[in-house]
Amino acid sequence: MTQNVFLIMNRCLGCEECVEACRRENGDSLCYVESYQGVPVSFRCVHCTDAPCEKVCPTEAISIRDGVVLVDNDKCIGCRYCEFVCPWGIPIYNEDTKKIMKCDMCYERQQKGKVPACVEVCPAKALVFGDLQEFEEEFNEKTSIRLEEVGIYAKRVVLPQEG
């Protein structure tokens, strides 16, 4: 299974520790935190399985390896096509190097058995690292436990539809 970084939105404090960890790890921050309807949300590359940035790259500088969308700076010509097609606005054009930069989910750290830096430092554990199936199973299990604990009170909130 391919692993990824997942955000549990209601845990994010907006502290930007993830941004700072990314800056320390990469020399520049490749993620950011913004407010969405008053709730802080940490954004980074979602490492699409059918990545549009990979498809438009004329030099094949963008590739997918082990489920991670990577940029090969030796091949990148700085055309910025990837920046324009990314639905998340993640690739960043570096004016100094004239190349694209983006989150690689700390690929080198992963090769050493470590989690991405942003996940490691998140004080609220809002960022988790794993595969989607494990994440969904844990989420569904916790949700069912909460519903079970609510018990009879849930009937006041969730009523069967009368017809």
C-alpha positions in Angstrom: 0.0 0.0 0.0 1.1 3.5 -0.8 1.5 5.8 2.3 0.5 9.4 2.5 0.1 12.3 4.9 -3.5 12.8 6.1 -4.9 15.8 7.9 -7.4 15.4 10.8 -8.8 18.9 10.4 -10.4 19.4 13.8 -7.0 18.8 15.4 -5.0 21.4 13.6 -4.1 24.3 15.8 -2.7 26.5 13.1 0.6 26.7 14.9 2.6 26.2 11.6 5.1 23.8 13.2 4.7 21.7 10.1 5.7 24.7 7.9 8.8 25.3 10.1 9.8 21.6 10.0 9.5 21.6 6.2 11.6 24.7 6.0 14.3 23.1 8.2 14.2 19.9 6.2 14.2 21.4 2.7 15.6 24.9 3.1 12.2 26.3 2.1 8.7 25.5 3.2 6.8 23.4 0.7 3.6 23.4 2.6 1.4 26.1 4.1 -1.4 26.7 6.6 -4.5 28.7 5.7 -7.8 29.3 7.3 -10.8 27.6 5.8 -14.1 28.9 7.2 -12.2 29.9 10.4 -10.5 26.5 10.8 -6.8 26.2 10.2 -5.9 23.7 7.5 -2.4 22.4 6.6 -1.9 22.1 2.8 0.8 20.1 1.0 1.0 18.0 -2.1 -1.5 15.2 -2.1 0.6 13.1 -4.4 -2.1 12.3 -6.9 -2.1 8.8 -8.3 -3.0 10.4 -11.7 -1.0 13.6 -11.2 -1.7 16.3 -13.8 1.7 17.9 -13.1 3.4 14.7 -14.2 1.4 14.6 -17.4 2.2 18.1 -18.5 5.9 18.1 -17.8 7.6 18.3 -21.2 11.0 17.0 -19.8 9.6 14.2 -17.6 11.2 15.9 -14.6 8.1 15.0 -12.6 7.7 11.3 -11.9 5.8 9.1 -9.4 7.9 6.7 -7.4 6.4 4.6 -4.5 3.3 6.7 -4.6 5.3 9.9 -4.2 5.3 12.7 -6.9 8.9 13.7 -7.2 10.7 16.5 -9.1 14.1 15.8 -10.7 15.8 19.2 -10.6 18.4 18.1 -13.2 15.6 17.7 -15.8 13.4 20.6 -14.7 13.5 23.5 -17.2 11.3 25.8 -15.1 8.5 26.0 -17.6 6.0 26.2 -14.8 3.4 24.1 -16.5 3.0 21.9 -13.4 2.4 25.0 -11.3 -0.5 26.0 -13.6 -2.3 22.6 -13.7 -2.0 21.6 -10.1 -5.5 21.8 -8.6 -4.0 22.4 -5.1 -1.5 25.2 -6.2 1.4 23.3 -4.7 4.4 23.5 -7.0 6.4 26.7 -6.3 8.7 28.4 -8.8 12.0 29.2 -7.2 13.3 32.5 -8.6 16.9 31.7 -7.6 17.2 28.3 -9.1 14.6 28.9 -11.9 13.2 25.4 -11.0 10.0 24.1 -9.5 9.9 22.9 -5.9 7.2 20.8 -4.2 6.6 18.6 -1.3 8.2 15.2 -1.8 6.7 13.8 1.5 10.3 13.7 2.8 11.1 10.9 0.4 14.7 10.5 1.7 13.5 10.3 5.3 11.0 7.6 4.3 13.8 5.6 2.7 15.5 5.7 6.2 12.3 4.5 7.9 11.3 7.9 9.2 8.0 9.7 8.8 7.8 13.1 7.0 9.1 16.0 9.1 5.7 17.7 9.3 4.1 14.6 10.8 6.9 14.1 13.3 6.6 17.6 14.8 2.8 18.2 14.8 2.0 18.8 18.4 -1.7 18.0 18.0 -1.2 14.9 15.9 -3.3 16.5 13.2 -1.0 15.1 10.6 -0.8 11.3 10.4 1.2 9.1 8.0 0.0 5.8 6.7 -2.0 4.2 4.0 -5.5 5.3 3.2 -7.1 2.0 4.1 -5.6 2.0 7.6 -6.6 5.7 8.1 -10.2 5.0 7.0 -10.5 1.9 9.2 -9.2 3.8 12.3 -11.5 6.8 11.6 -14.6 4.5 11.0 -13.8 2.6 14.2 -13.5 5.7 16.3 -16.7 7.1 14.8 -18.7 4.0 15.6 -17.4 4.0 19.2 -18.5 7.6 19.6 -21.9 6.8 18.2 -22.2 3.8 20.5 -21.2 6.0 23.5 -23.8 8.6 22.6 -26.5 5.8 22.6 -30.0 7.0 23.2 -29.1 10.7 22.8 -28.3 10.1 19.1 -31.9 9.3 18.5 -32.7 13.0 19.4 -30.3 14.1 16.7 -30.6 11.4 14.0 -34.3 10.5 13.6 -35.5 7.9 11.1 -37.3 9.6 8.3 -41.1 9.3 8.5 -42.9 8.6 5.4 
